[in-house]
């Protein structure tokens, strides 16, 4: 309600913004916005816009900020073979529990998320994924939280941004039953952070001795 209806910037504006940024000496472009995976201007979708950005002349690299797992096609996956596009995505999971995601009114489920991860790692085994997790959403049981920990392990995120759910006045979630005590939120947050640290170390260790086109990029 605060954001209002989604609006996509014109393609020409985005491309000109990138060109000017490169001309000013910057060598890393981060594509960011709200729900950027749903970008749409005419027949241009997000992966089409990204392809045009990658073809802009210059010595620079591109990263993508936070995305939701919107069921990207093979064309999006293939874009990561481009030498300017860094092999990393921050995909927002929020919870590894299907029931919790339903209460959050997320537009995806864990299985859809799993398919997206597998799409990328089938082509790029060392592809780096990070994510967001919210703990203590109203009604989150111990079993649902355990499912989140299992998901963090399964998807081998190299880092997890962990947030404790906080009440916002006037929201639907404020009116949900079984609000989680702050002490439990703190405990669950600590467990996710600890697991995130372990996964990051494992990911770094997995790269020792490896050479690939990804890690040779500037």
Secondary structure as UniProt FT lines:
FT   HELIX           11..23
FT   TURN            24..25
FT   STRAND          28..31
FT   HELIX           36..38
FT   STRAND          40..41
FT   TURN            42..43
FT   STRAND          44..45
FT   HELIX           46..54
FT   STRAND          61..64
FT   HELIX           74..78
FT   HELIX           79..81
FT   TURN            83..84
FT   STRAND          88..91
FT   HELIX           98..104
FT   HELIX           110..123
FT   TURN            125..126
FT   STRAND          128..135
FT   TURN            138..139
FT   HELIX           142..155
FT   STRAND          159..164
FT   TURN            169..170
FT   HELIX           173..175
FT   HELIX           182..207
FT   TURN            208..209
FT   TURN            213..216
//
